[in-house]
Amino acid sequence: MKFNSLPPQVVRSLCWGMILPIIALNGWVLMLILDYFQSPIRIFIIANLLAFILGYPVYWLQRHPRIQRLHAVILVLVITFLLIIILALLLIPVLAEQINQLLQILPRWGESGSHQLKILQDWSLRWKLPTNFSQFANKFSEKLPDQLQALTGQVITFMLGTAGGIVEAGLIIIITVYLLIKGESFWDGIFQWFPRSLRIPIRHGLRRSFHNYYIGQVTVASWLGISMVLAFVVLNVPFGLLFGLIIGVMALFPFGGGLSILVISLLASLNSFWLGVKVLAIATVVDQVIENAIAPRLLGKFTGVHPIWVLLSLIIGLKVAGILGILIAVPCTGFIKEMLDYYRSQNADLSAESSAD
């Protein structure tokens, strides 16, 4: 039987049957390449993200006719460096003290949590409810010290491992400065390799996806972190600075703010059930105010990606590149969706033109 004599559906199925193994093989090879060059790829991506974010104040300063780009870059870098030093001097000693106090007080909180679970078990037995909180309380009190030791060991390992990142940090700073000064010509050379018809759509799509995501996400996370810290400190929530900053940092990731609020509320409830309720109520109110008042104005123009695809992109990003993969997963997904929409619209226009002819 000749290949041309087969029905179109069979030919299409055979083509996909040959294409999919090739795609899987290429994907596997790409994963090996990414794993082998993980360090330089990570340095390049982080430097590009920093240059992308710092490029906005540079562009704003360049609007002044007397300020050249090099002077604007130097001014932005100096101001950023001074702000980092000031924040480090103000926050790091307080954060280190609160982290140390939290690690010391967590065992007592664990005992308090076990005691509250036993009280809840007595209450359920009085009302003849089919619960077994006592067994859970015993396991909780047994495993909490081991978990705390493991957490402390991971923190110490991370702090010791930062010494090996000094070279990477230096390379990131150098590449970031270069991209701020000569980044436009660098990307012009990169996009020269793309087909002429795709250069502008791809370039604009990448910039639009990362702009809409990062500017909005960083602004919302900053507002959320500052508001949480102020609310916790004013209402005398223990470790208010530490908890507020954790929520603000986690808000940089999709669904991270809500997840961190839940975890911190559960952690606070170990000390006191009503303290956990208080933390949950305060954090939820602040989060909802920011999410409903500020976030829609900042993130409203972000290309609409379904939440399921956002979750899948985060899982894939975590598997491929860890924390860095989570940071770039959502804007990359938005870019892919925009390119697919562009390809579909182009095909629709061609089909309309052929029908008119």
C-alpha angles and dihedrals in degrees: 000000000000120000092232092056094061119103115264092245091056092047090050092049091049091050092051090045089058096039099051096059089049090051091048092049092048090048091052091050090047090053090053091050092048091049092049094048094036096126099050091041090052092049092049095047095047091048090051092049092050092046090048093053096041090047091076097064088041090055091046092052091047090062086076106088095221097052117084122205095254091052091047091051092049092048093049092047093049093048092046091049092049092048091051091050093048093048091046092051092047101040109029097066092047093044092048090051093048092047090051092048091047092052090050095047098042094084089056089047088052091053089047090050091051090049091051090050091052090050088050089050091053090049092050092049090051089055092039095239118166096245136126106198093147093067090047090049092053093050090045093053091046098049100037096078091050091049091049092051091049091049092050091049092051091050092050091046091050092049092049091046092058089076089069090054096063092092091048091049090053092049091048091053093048094048091045091054091047092049091049091053103034103010095115094058090043093056091042087061092047095051092048086078092061122086111272093243092056102042098086098039093049094045094046092043093053093047093046094048095048093040095051093045104041101038091049096040095047092047094048092046091050093050091046095048095047092045092048093050092049093046094047094046094047092049093045097243110172113255090007095162093049095045093045094050092047090054091047093051093045089050087070086075124064111264088002095113095055093043093050091048090054094047094047091047091052090047092051091047089064088071095040132350091221091049089057090049090048093051092045093049095047094045093045093051093048092044093050093048092053095040093051101035106034110017098061091056093049101037099031093098094050111118105265108254117179113247091239090058089046090055092046091049090051092051092048092045091051091049094048104039110001117223092353089055090054090052095055100029098090099045089046089052090049090050092050090050091049092050091049090050089049092050091049092048091049091052090047091052091049091049091049092050093048091049091050091051 
